[in-house]
């Protein structure tokens, strides 16, 4: 009963807040074919794919920092390039048509902050706030698209999903973007500026659709021309180190996790073969690039850290251990970059609500077979 009451009070409070902000700011309007002299679209063609770079003069941006981002013109029309995600099952989501943007119904229920100078918005949906892979497939490539039409030096502030993690700040700093130039959507959900630039989605809303041009741009932008040679990381195992966090007497409770149940056995075996066991997050982003570019062998459980394959050398050989129904985004990175990439697909011990997760037991013989295939 208490929970029902709390839910009711929360719902009433939310409606009250919406009403207050509807009084402060008008609801954005929708027009199927919106054209305005203060809204400009430039097309960027990369091979057969058309991307867009948008320019909004005297406009504003609102985001709920998760699945809604609205770019709104000075005369209050929602514009192309806005994002309106909708989950239709436990794992899949889709960017809906512009008329489905939530702001058309509830407005922009957050105080507006006025920002001086040109802004480049890199907002890309909820996952890009926290997930390492999404940061490099959804966020950073927007900078590359923008640079196809405009100069980065003309941007004063960058509106980013977040910069609470070390890799986010370091990756932007390496592109000559200062931390002082960043505005986080976690702190500012609604802003107004004289000039706002933004782009269409670089990977079409799914990391497994990341195209080769984006990977090439990442490599060109981050791999130094003269990279330090390091023989300590010729053979690498990416350690998620989560086995110690679960109760082995109550495994079913952790069925939605992604854990190698015989992780310790695997690490012991790989150490005997000369592998370095690393947790990438313990290193600076710059050091991670050095590690992976020096590696000739990389073995890992499916996970965001495998995005670092992008920065490997051309001779690398990869073994990916993965839940049977998980995605192939990392295999596609390897395919795009012509890396040798083997997968060990395993059925989880228990059915997981999300296909990319599960408790896995990987027989050492399966790893031995793949190593032999890769001429280890």
DRENDO-75061 format. One record per residue (C-alpha): residue number from 0; residue in one letter; x, y, z. Coordinates in steps of 0.1 Angstrom, whole numbers, always signed. Each point is the difference from the previous one (the first is absolute). Example, Ala and Ser with C-alpha at 12.3 -4.5 7.8 and 13.67 -1.06 7.14 Angstrom:
<rec num="0" residu="A" east="+123" north="-45" up="+78"/>
<rec num="1" residu="S" east="+14" north="+34" up="-7"/>
This chain:
<rec num="0" residu="X" east="+0" north="+0" up="+0"/>
<rec num="1" residu="X" east="+28" north="+24" up="+9"/>
<rec num="2" residu="X" east="+17" north="-6" up="-34"/>
<rec num="3" residu="X" east="-32" north="+7" up="-18"/>
<rec num="4" residu="X" east="-4" north="+33" up="+19"/>
<rec num="5" residu="X" east="+37" north="+10" up="-8"/>
<rec num="6" residu="X" east="-6" north="-8" up="-36"/>
<rec num="7" residu="X" east="-32" north="+21" up="+0"/>
<rec num="8" residu="X" east="+17" north="+30" up="+17"/>
<rec num="9" residu="X" east="+30" north="-2" up="-24"/>
<rec num="10" residu="X" east="-24" north="+0" up="-30"/>
<rec num="11" residu="X" east="-19" north="+30" up="+13"/>
<rec num="12" residu="X" east="+33" north="+19" up="+7"/>
<rec num="13" residu="X" east="+12" north="-8" up="-36"/>
<rec num="14" residu="X" east="-32" north="+14" up="-15"/>
<rec num="15" residu="X" east="+3" north="+31" up="+22"/>
<rec num="16" residu="X" east="+36" north="+6" up="-12"/>
<rec num="17" residu="X" east="-11" north="-4" up="-36"/>
<rec num="18" residu="X" east="-28" north="+26" up="+4"/>
<rec num="19" residu="X" east="+24" north="+25" up="+15"/>
<rec num="20" residu="X" east="+25" north="-3" up="-29"/>
<rec num="21" residu="X" east="-28" north="+1" up="-26"/>
<rec num="22" residu="X" east="-8" north="+34" up="+15"/>
<rec num="23" residu="X" east="+37" north="+10" up="-3"/>
<rec num="24" residu="X" east="+8" north="-15" up="-35"/>
<rec num="25" residu="X" east="-24" north="-8" up="-27"/>
<rec num="26" residu="X" east="-3" north="-36" up="-13"/>
<rec num="27" residu="X" east="+20" north="-5" up="-32"/>
<rec num="28" residu="X" east="-21" north="-3" up="-31"/>
<rec num="29" residu="X" east="+3" north="-26" up="-27"/>
<rec num="30" residu="X" east="-2" north="+7" up="-38"/>
<rec num="31" residu="X" east="+6" north="-29" up="-24"/>
<rec num="32" residu="X" east="+21" north="+21" up="-24"/>
<rec num="33" residu="X" east="+17" north="+27" up="+21"/>
<rec num="34" residu="X" east="+21" north="+25" up="-18"/>
<rec num="35" residu="X" east="+14" north="+33" up="+14"/>
<rec num="36" residu="X" east="+28" north="+23" up="-7"/>
<rec num="37" residu="X" east="+13" north="-6" up="+35"/>
<rec num="38" residu="X" east="+3" north="-37" up="-6"/>
<rec num="39" residu="X" east="+25" north="-15" up="-24"/>
<rec num="40" residu="X" east="+8" north="-36" up="-10"/>
<rec num="41" residu="X" east="+32" north="-10" up="-18"/>
<rec num="42" residu="X" east="+4" north="-35" up="-14"/>
<rec num="43" residu="X" east="+31" north="-21" up="+5"/>
<rec num="44" residu="X" east="+4" north="-29" up="-24"/>
<rec num="45" residu="X" east="+24" north="-27" up="+11"/>
<rec num="46" residu="X" east="+1" north="-28" up="-26"/>
<rec num="47" residu="X" east="-37" north="-9" up="-4"/>
<rec num="48" residu="X" east="-12" north="+14" up="+33"/>
<rec num="49" residu="X" east="-15" north="+35" up="+5"/>
<rec num="50" residu="X" east="+5" north="+17" up="+33"/>
<rec num="51" residu="X" east="-11" north="+35" up="+10"/>
<rec num="52" residu="X" east="+14" north="+29" up="+19"/>
<rec num="53" residu="X" east="-26" north="+24" up="+14"/>
<rec num="54" residu="X" east="+3" north="+36" up="+9"/>
<rec num="55" residu="X" east="-25" north="+17" up="+22"/>
<rec num="56" residu="X" east="+1" north="+38" up="+5"/>
<rec num="57" residu="X" east="-15" north="+15" up="+32"/>
<rec num="58" residu="X" east="-13" north="-35" up="+10"/>
<rec num="59" residu="X" east="-1" north="-22" up="+31"/>
<rec num="60" residu="X" east="+7" north="-36" up="+10"/>
<rec num="61" residu="X" east="-19" north="-20" up="+25"/>
<rec num="62" residu="X" east="+8" north="-35" up="+12"/>
<rec num="63" residu="X" east="-12" north="-24" up="+27"/>
<rec num="64" residu="X" east="+36" north="-13" up="-2"/>
<rec num="65" residu="X" east="-12" north="-34" up="-10"/>
<rec num="66" residu="X" east="-23" north="-7" up="-29"/>
<rec num="67" residu="X" east="-13" north="+35" up="-11"/>
<rec num="68" residu="X" east="+19" north="+29" up="-15"/>
<rec num="69" residu="X" east="-18" north="+28" up="-17"/>
<rec num="70" residu="X" east="+16" north="+27" up="-22"/>
<rec num="71" residu="X" east="-25" north="+30" up="-1"/>
<rec num="72" residu="X" east="+1" north="+30" up="-23"/>
<rec num="73" residu="X" east="-3" north="+36" up="+11"/>
<rec num="74" residu="X" east="-37" north="-1" up="-11"/>
<rec num="75" residu="X" east="-6" north="-31" up="+21"/>
<rec num="76" residu="X" east="+0" north="-28" up="-26"/>
<rec num="77" residu="X" east="+16" north="-33" up="+7"/>
<rec num="78" residu="X" east="+26" north="-7" up="-26"/>
<rec num="79" residu="X" east="+15" north="-29" up="-19"/>
<rec num="80" residu="X" east="+28" north="-19" up="+18"/>
<rec num="81" residu="X" east="-19" north="-1" up="+33"/>
<rec num="82" residu="X" east="+0" north="-34" up="+17"/>
<rec num="83" residu="X" east="-31" north="-19" up="+14"/>
<rec num="84" residu="X" east="+9" north="-35" up="+10"/>
<rec num="85" residu="X" east="-26" north="-26" up="+10"/>
<rec num="86" residu="X" east="+8" north="-34" up="+15"/>
<rec num="87" residu="X" east="-23" north="-27" up="-14"/>
<rec num="88" residu="X" east="+15" north="-29" up="+19"/>
<rec num="89" residu="X" east="+28" north="-6" up="+25"/>
<rec num="90" residu="X" east="+29" north="+8" up="-23"/>
<rec num="91" residu="X" east="-11" north="+16" up="-32"/>
<rec num="92" residu="X" east="-8" north="+37" up="-5"/>
<rec num="93" residu="X" east="-8" north="+21" up="-30"/>
<rec num="94" residu="X" east="+2" north="+36" up="-9"/>
<rec num="95" residu="X" east="-36" north="+10" up="-7"/>
<rec num="96" residu="X" east="-13" north="+26" up="-24"/>
<rec num="97" residu="X" east="+3" north="+36" up="+10"/>
<rec num="98" residu="X" east="-37" north="+4" up="+8"/>
<rec num="99" residu="X" east="+5" north="-26" up="+28"/>
<rec num="100" residu="X" east="+25" north="+23" up="+19"/>
<rec num="101" residu="X" east="-12" north="+2" up="+36"/>
<rec num="102" residu="X" east="+5" north="+38" up="+2"/>
<rec num="103" residu="X" east="-29" north="+6" up="-24"/>
<rec num="104" residu="X" east="-23" north="-13" up="+28"/>
<rec num="105" residu="X" east="+17" north="+10" up="+32"/>
<rec num="106" residu="X" east="+22" north="+29" up="-10"/>
<rec num="107" residu="X" east="+35" north="+5" up="+14"/>
<rec num="108" residu="X" east="-2" north="-4" up="+38"/>
<rec num="109" residu="X" east="+33" north="+14" up="+10"/>
<rec num="110" residu="X" east="+14" north="+34" up="+6"/>
<rec num="111" residu="X" east="+17" north="+14" up="-31"/>
<rec num="112" residu="X" east="+36" north="+11" up="+1"/>
<rec num="113" residu="X" east="+13" north="+26" up="-25"/>
<rec num="114" residu="X" east="+34" north="-7" up="-14"/>
<rec num="115" residu="X" east="+22" north="+25" up="-18"/>
<rec num="116" residu="X" east="+18" north="-11" up="-31"/>
<rec num="117" residu="X" east="-4" north="-28" up="-25"/>
<rec num="118" residu="X" east="-10" north="-35" up="+13"/>
<rec num="119" residu="X" east="+6" north="-34" up="-15"/>
<rec num="120" residu="X" east="-24" north="-25" up="+14"/>
<rec num="121" residu="X" east="+13" north="-36" up="+3"/>
<rec num="122" residu="X" east="-31" north="-14" up="+18"/>
<rec num="123" residu="X" east="-6" north="-36" up="-10"/>
<rec num="124" residu="X" east="-24" north="-17" up="+24"/>
<rec num="125" residu="X" east="+3" north="-15" up="+35"/>
<rec num="126" residu="X" east="+26" north="-27" up="-7"/>
<rec num="127" residu="X" east="+25" north="+25" up="-11"/>
<rec num="128" residu="X" east="+1" north="+15" up="+35"/>
<rec num="129" residu="X" east="+16" north="-30" up="+15"/>
<rec num="130" residu="X" east="+10" north="-26" up="-26"/>
<rec num="131" residu="X" east="+35" north="+0" up="-15"/>
<rec num="132" residu="X" east="-10" north="-15" up="-33"/>
<rec num="133" residu="X" east="-29" north="+24" up="-6"/>
<rec num="134" residu="X" east="+23" north="+30" up="+8"/>
<rec num="135" residu="X" east="+22" north="-10" up="-30"/>
<rec num="136" residu="X" east="-27" north="-11" up="-24"/>
<rec num="137" residu="X" east="-27" north="+26" up="+8"/>
<rec num="138" residu="X" east="+17" north="+31" up="+14"/>
<rec num="139" residu="X" east="+35" north="+5" up="-13"/>
<rec num="140" residu="X" east="-8" north="-7" up="-37"/>
<rec num="141" residu="X" east="-24" north="+30" up="+2"/>
<rec num="142" residu="X" east="+30" north="+22" up="+3"/>
<rec num="143" residu="X" east="+15" north="-15" up="-32"/>
<rec num="144" residu="X" east="-33" north="+6" up="-18"/>
<rec num="145" residu="X" east="-2" north="+36" up="+11"/>
<rec num="146" residu="X" east="+36" north="+6" up="-12"/>
<rec num="147" residu="X" east="-10" north="-11" up="-35"/>
<rec num="148" residu="X" east="-19" north="+33" up="-3"/>
<rec num="149" residu="X" east="+13" north="+24" up="+27"/>
<rec num="150" residu="X" east="+30" north="+8" up="+20"/>
<rec num="151" residu="X" east="+4" north="-13" up="+36"/>
<rec num="152" residu="X" east="+17" north="+31" up="+12"/>
<rec num="153" residu="X" east="-33" north="+19" up="-6"/>
<rec num="154" residu="X" east="-17" north="-19" up="+28"/>
<rec num="155" residu="X" east="+2" north="+15" up="+35"/>
<rec num="156" residu="X" east="-19" north="-27" up="+19"/>
<rec num="157" residu="X" east="-7" north="-37" up="-5"/>
<rec num="158" residu="X" east="-33" north="-14" up="+13"/>
<rec num="159" residu="X" east="+8" north="-36" up="+10"/>
<rec num="160" residu="X" east="-20" north="-28" up="+15"/>
<rec num="161" residu="X" east="+25" north="-1" up="+30"/>
<rec num="162" residu="X" east="+36" north="+6" up="+9"/>
<rec num="163" residu="X" east="+1" north="-18" up="+34"/>
<rec num="164" residu="X" east="+23" north="-27" up="-12"/>
<rec num="165" residu="X" east="+37" north="+3" up="-7"/>
<rec num="166" residu="X" east="-2" north="-14" up="-35"/>
<rec num="167" residu="X" east="-26" north="+26" up="-10"/>
<rec num="168" residu="X" east="+22" north="+29" up="+10"/>
<rec num="169" residu="X" east="+32" north="-15" up="-13"/>
<rec num="170" residu="X" east="-14" north="-9" up="-34"/>
<rec num="171" residu="X" east="-13" north="+35" up="-5"/>
<rec num="172" residu="X" east="+32" north="+16" up="+13"/>
<rec num="173" residu="X" east="+20" north="-20" up="-26"/>
<rec num="174" residu="X" east="-22" north="+17" up="-27"/>
<rec num="175" residu="X" east="+10" north="+34" up="+14"/>
<rec num="176" residu="X" east="-33" north="+5" up="+18"/>
<rec num="177" residu="X" east="+6" north="+14" up="+35"/>
<rec num="178" residu="X" east="-19" north="-12" up="+30"/>
<rec num="179" residu="X" east="-11" north="+36" up="+7"/>
<rec num="180" residu="X" east="-19" north="-1" up="-33"/>
<rec num="181" residu="X" east="-23" north="-28" up="+10"/>
<rec num="182" residu="X" east="-36" north="+2" up="+11"/>
<rec num="183" residu="X" east="-14" north="-32" up="+14"/>
<rec num="184" residu="X" east="-37" north="-10" up="-7"/>
<rec num="185" residu="X" east="+0" north="-15" up="+35"/>
<rec num="186" residu="X" east="+3" north="+35" up="+15"/>
<rec num="187" residu="X" east="-17" north="+21" up="-27"/>
<rec num="188" residu="X" east="-30" north="-15" up="-17"/>
<rec num="189" residu="X" east="-13" north="+31" up="-18"/>
<rec num="190" residu="X" east="+21" north="+27" up="-17"/>
<rec num="191" residu="X" east="-3" north="+28" up="-25"/>
<rec num="192" residu="X" east="+27" north="+14" up="-22"/>
<rec num="193" residu="X" east="+4" north="+23" up="-30"/>
<rec num="194" residu="X" east="+15" north="-28" up="-21"/>
<rec num="195" residu="X" east="-5" north="-37" up="+6"/>
<rec num="196" residu="X" east="+16" north="-27" up="-22"/>
<rec num="197" residu="X" east="-8" north="-37" up="+1"/>
<rec num="198" residu="X" east="+1" north="-30" up="-23"/>
<rec num="199" residu="X" east="-20" north="-31" up="-10"/>
<rec num="200" residu="X" east="+9" north="-32" up="+18"/>
<rec num="201" residu="X" east="+34" north="-14" up="-11"/>
<rec num="202" residu="X" east="-9" north="-37" up="+4"/>
<rec num="203" residu="X" east="-37" north="+2" up="-7"/>
<rec num="204" residu="X" east="-8" north="-6" up="+37"/>
<rec num="205" residu="X" east="+17" north="-34" up="+3"/>
<rec num="206" residu="X" east="+37" north="-6" up="+7"/>
<rec num="207" residu="X" east="+0" north="-30" up="-23"/>
<rec num="208" residu="X" east="-7" north="+23" up="-29"/>
<rec num="209" residu="X" east="+31" north="+21" up="+6"/>
<rec num="210" residu="X" east="+16" north="+5" up="-34"/>
<rec num="211" residu="X" east="+36" north="-3" up="-11"/>
<rec num="212" residu="X" east="+4" north="+38" up="-5"/>
<rec num="213" residu="X" east="-7" north="+6" up="+37"/>
<rec num="214" residu="X" east="+26" north="-27" up="+11"/>
<rec num="215" residu="X" east="+25" north="+15" up="-24"/>
<rec num="216" residu="X" east="-5" north="+34" up="+14"/>
<rec num="217" residu="X" east="+4" north="-13" up="+36"/>
<rec num="218" residu="X" east="+33" north="-17" up="-10"/>
<rec num="219" residu="X" east="+13" north="+31" up="-18"/>
<rec num="220" residu="X" east="-10" north="+23" up="+29"/>
<rec num="221" residu="X" east="+13" north="-20" up="+29"/>
<rec num="222" residu="X" east="+28" north="-24" up="-11"/>
<rec num="223" residu="X" east="+33" north="+21" up="+1"/>
<rec num="224" residu="X" east="+22" north="-1" up="-30"/>
<rec num="225" residu="X" east="+29" north="-10" up="+22"/>
<rec num="226" residu="X" east="-14" north="-24" up="+26"/>
<rec num="227" residu="X" east="+21" north="-14" up="+28"/>
<rec num="228" residu="X" east="+8" north="-37" up="-4"/>
<rec num="229" residu="X" east="-9" north="-21" up="+30"/>
<rec num="230" residu="X" east="+8" north="-37" up="+1"/>
<rec num="231" residu="X" east="-18" north="-4" up="+33"/>
<rec num="232" residu="X" east="-34" north="+0" up="-18"/>
<rec num="233" residu="X" east="+5" north="-23" up="-29"/>
<rec num="234" residu="X" east="-26" north="-24" up="+13"/>
<rec num="235" residu="X" east="-30" north="+15" up="+19"/>
<rec num="236" residu="X" east="-30" north="-13" up="+19"/>
<rec num="237" residu="X" east="-26" north="+26" up="+9"/>
<rec num="238" residu="X" east="-10" north="-7" up="+35"/>
<rec num="239" residu="X" east="-36" north="+10" up="+11"/>
<rec num="240" residu="X" east="+8" north="-13" up="+35"/>
<rec num="241" residu="X" east="-36" north="-5" up="+10"/>
<rec num="242" residu="X" east="+1" north="-36" up="+12"/>
<rec num="243" residu="X" east="+9" north="+12" up="+35"/>
<rec num="244" residu="X" east="-32" north="+20" up="+2"/>
<rec num="245" residu="X" east="-24" north="-28" up="-3"/>
<rec num="246" residu="X" east="-13" north="-26" up="+25"/>
<rec num="247" residu="X" east="+10" north="-33" up="-14"/>
<rec num="248" residu="X" east="-26" north="-17" up="+21"/>
<rec num="249" residu="X" east="-28" north="+21" up="-15"/>
<rec num="250" residu="X" east="+10" north="+3" up="-37"/>
<rec num="251" residu="X" east="-36" north="+3" up="-13"/>
<rec num="252" residu="X" east="-2" north="+34" up="+17"/>
<rec num="253" residu="X" east="+27" north="+13" up="-23"/>
<rec num="254" residu="X" east="-14" north="-14" up="-33"/>
<rec num="255" residu="X" east="-2" north="+35" up="-14"/>
<rec num="256" residu="X" east="+37" north="+6" up="+5"/>
<rec num="257" residu="X" east="+27" north="-8" up="-25"/>
<rec num="258" residu="X" east="+26" north="-21" up="+18"/>
<rec num="259" residu="X" east="+25" north="-28" up="-8"/>
<rec num="260" residu="X" east="-6" north="-26" up="+27"/>
<rec num="261" residu="X" east="+34" north="-15" up="-6"/>
<rec num="262" residu="X" east="+18" north="+33" up="-4"/>
<rec num="263" residu="X" east="+27" north="-9" up="+25"/>
<rec num="264" residu="X" east="+8" north="-32" up="-19"/>
<rec num="265" residu="X" east="+1" north="+19" up="-33"/>
<rec num="266" residu="X" east="+23" north="+26" up="+14"/>
<rec num="267" residu="X" east="+24" north="-26" up="+15"/>
<rec num="268" residu="X" east="+2" north="-18" up="-34"/>
<rec num="269" residu="X" east="+6" north="+32" up="-20"/>
<rec num="270" residu="X" east="+27" north="+12" up="+24"/>
<rec num="271" residu="X" east="+18" north="-33" up="-6"/>
<rec num="272" residu="X" east="-1" north="+9" up="-37"/>
<rec num="273" residu="X" east="+15" north="+35" up="+6"/>
<rec num="274" residu="X" east="-32" north="+20" up="+0"/>
<rec num="275" residu="X" east="-2" north="+33" up="+20"/>
<rec num="276" residu="X" east="-33" north="+3" up="+19"/>
<rec num="277" residu="X" east="-12" north="+36" up="-1"/>
<rec num="278" residu="X" east="-29" north="+21" up="+10"/>
<rec num="279" residu="X" east="+0" north="+28" up="-26"/>
<rec num="280" residu="X" east="-17" north="+25" up="+23"/>
<rec num="281" residu="X" east="+31" north="-1" up="+23"/>
<rec num="282" residu="X" east="+19" north="+18" up="-28"/>
<rec num="283" residu="X" east="-3" north="+34" up="-16"/>
<rec num="284" residu="X" east="-17" north="-1" up="-34"/>
<rec num="285" residu="X" east="+34" north="+9" up="-16"/>
<rec num="286" residu="X" east="+16" north="-29" up="+17"/>
<rec num="287" residu="X" east="-28" north="-23" up="-11"/>
<rec num="288" residu="X" east="+7" north="+9" up="-36"/>
<rec num="289" residu="X" east="+36" north="-9" up="+5"/>
<rec num="290" residu="X" east="-8" north="-33" up="+15"/>
<rec num="291" residu="X" east="-25" north="-11" up="-26"/>
<rec num="292" residu="X" east="+21" north="+12" up="-29"/>
<rec num="293" residu="X" east="+29" north="-21" up="+12"/>
<rec num="294" residu="X" east="-21" north="-31" up="+6"/>
<rec num="295" residu="X" east="+3" north="-29" up="-25"/>
<rec num="296" residu="X" east="-27" north="-21" up="+19"/>
<rec num="297" residu="X" east="-30" north="+13" up="+19"/>
<rec num="298" residu="X" east="-24" north="-23" up="+18"/>
<rec num="299" residu="X" east="-31" north="+14" up="+18"/>
<rec num="300" residu="X" east="-35" north="-7" up="+11"/>
<rec num="301" residu="X" east="-25" north="+20" up="-20"/>
<rec num="302" residu="X" east="-2" north="+35" up="+14"/>
<rec num="303" residu="X" east="+5" north="+38" up="-5"/>
<rec num="304" residu="X" east="+38" north="-2" up="+4"/>
<rec num="305" residu="X" east="+2" north="-19" up="-33"/>
<rec num="306" residu="X" east="-6" north="+34" up="-17"/>
<rec num="307" residu="X" east="+38" north="+4" up="+5"/>
<rec num="308" residu="X" east="+4" north="-25" up="-29"/>
<rec num="309" residu="X" east="-4" north="+30" up="-22"/>
<rec num="310" residu="X" east="+35" north="+11" up="+10"/>
<rec num="311" residu="X" east="+18" north="-34" up="-6"/>
<rec num="312" residu="X" east="+27" north="-6" up="-25"/>
<rec num="313" residu="X" east="-8" north="-18" up="-32"/>
<rec num="314" residu="X" east="+16" north="-33" up="+11"/>
<rec num="315" residu="X" east="-22" north="-4" up="+31"/>
<rec num="316" residu="X" east="-19" north="-33" up="+6"/>
<rec num="317" residu="X" east="-30" north="+1" up="+22"/>
<rec num="318" residu="X" east="-21" north="-26" up="+19"/>
<rec num="319" residu="X" east="-33" north="+12" up="+13"/>
<rec num="320" residu="X" east="-19" north="-20" up="+26"/>
<rec num="321" residu="X" east="-37" north="+9" up="-2"/>
<rec num="322" residu="X" east="-36" north="-9" up="+10"/>
<rec num="323" residu="X" east="-15" north="-19" up="-30"/>
<rec num="324" residu="X" east="-26" north="+27" up="-8"/>
<rec num="325" residu="X" east="+21" north="+31" up="+7"/>
<rec num="326" residu="X" east="+8" north="+25" up="-28"/>
<rec num="327" residu="X" east="+28" north="-1" up="-26"/>
<rec num="328" residu="X" east="+11" north="+37" up="+3"/>
<rec num="329" residu="X" east="+36" north="-9" up="+9"/>
<rec num="330" residu="X" east="+3" north="-27" up="-27"/>
<rec num="331" residu="X" east="-12" north="+27" up="-25"/>
<rec num="332" residu="X" east="+28" north="+23" up="+12"/>
<rec num="333" residu="X" east="+25" north="-28" up="-8"/>
<rec num="334" residu="X" east="-17" north="-7" up="-33"/>
<rec num="335" residu="X" east="+2" north="+37" up="-10"/>
<rec num="336" residu="X" east="+37" north="+2" up="+10"/>
<rec num="337" residu="X" east="+9" north="-34" up="-14"/>
<rec num="338" residu="X" east="+10" north="-15" up="+33"/>
<rec num="339" residu="X" east="-1" north="-38" up="+7"/>
<rec num="340" residu="X" east="-28" north="-4" up="+25"/>
<rec num="341" residu="X" east="-13" north="-33" up="+15"/>
<rec num="342" residu="X" east="-31" north="-3" up="+21"/>
<rec num="343" residu="X" east="-8" north="-26" up="+27"/>
<rec num="344" residu="X" east="-38" north="+1" up="+4"/>
<rec num="345" residu="X" east="-14" north="-15" up="+32"/>
<rec num="346" residu="X" east="-35" north="-6" up="+13"/>
<rec num="347" residu="X" east="-4" north="+17" up="+34"/>
<rec num="348" residu="X" east="-5" north="-22" up="+30"/>
<rec num="349" residu="X" east="-34" north="+17" up="+6"/>
<rec num="350" residu="X" east="-23" north="+19" up="-24"/>
<rec num="351" residu="X" east="+8" north="+37" up="+2"/>
<rec num="352" residu="X" east="-25" north="+28" up="-6"/>
<rec num="353" residu="X" east="+25" north="+17" up="-23"/>
<rec num="354" residu="X" east="+18" north="-22" up="-27"/>
<rec num="355" residu="X" east="+34" north="+17" up="+5"/>
<rec num="356" residu="X" east="+2" north="-11" up="+36"/>
<rec num="357" residu="X" east="+2" north="-33" up="+18"/>
<rec num="358" residu="X" east="+21" north="-22" up="+22"/>
<rec num="359" residu="X" east="+24" north="-19" up="-22"/>
<rec num="360" residu="X" east="+23" north="-30" up="+4"/>
<rec num="361" residu="X" east="+27" north="-1" up="-27"/>
<rec num="362" residu="X" east="+18" north="-33" up="-3"/>
<rec num="363" residu="X" east="+38" north="+6" up="-2"/>
<rec num="364" residu="X" east="+1" north="-24" up="-30"/>
<rec num="365" residu="X" east="-21" north="+25" up="-20"/>
<rec num="366" residu="X" east="+26" north="+27" up="+5"/>
<rec num="367" residu="X" east="+28" north="-24" up="-9"/>
<rec num="368" residu="X" east="-18" north="-9" up="-32"/>
<rec num="369" residu="X" east="-4" north="+36" up="-10"/>
<rec num="370" residu="X" east="+37" north="+8" up="+9"/>
<rec num="371" residu="X" east="+11" north="-29" up="-22"/>
<rec num="372" residu="X" east="-22" north="+12" up="-29"/>
<rec num="373" residu="X" east="+16" north="+34" up="+3"/>
<rec num="374" residu="X" east="+34" north="-17" up="-1"/>
<rec num="375" residu="X" east="+10" north="+10" up="+35"/>
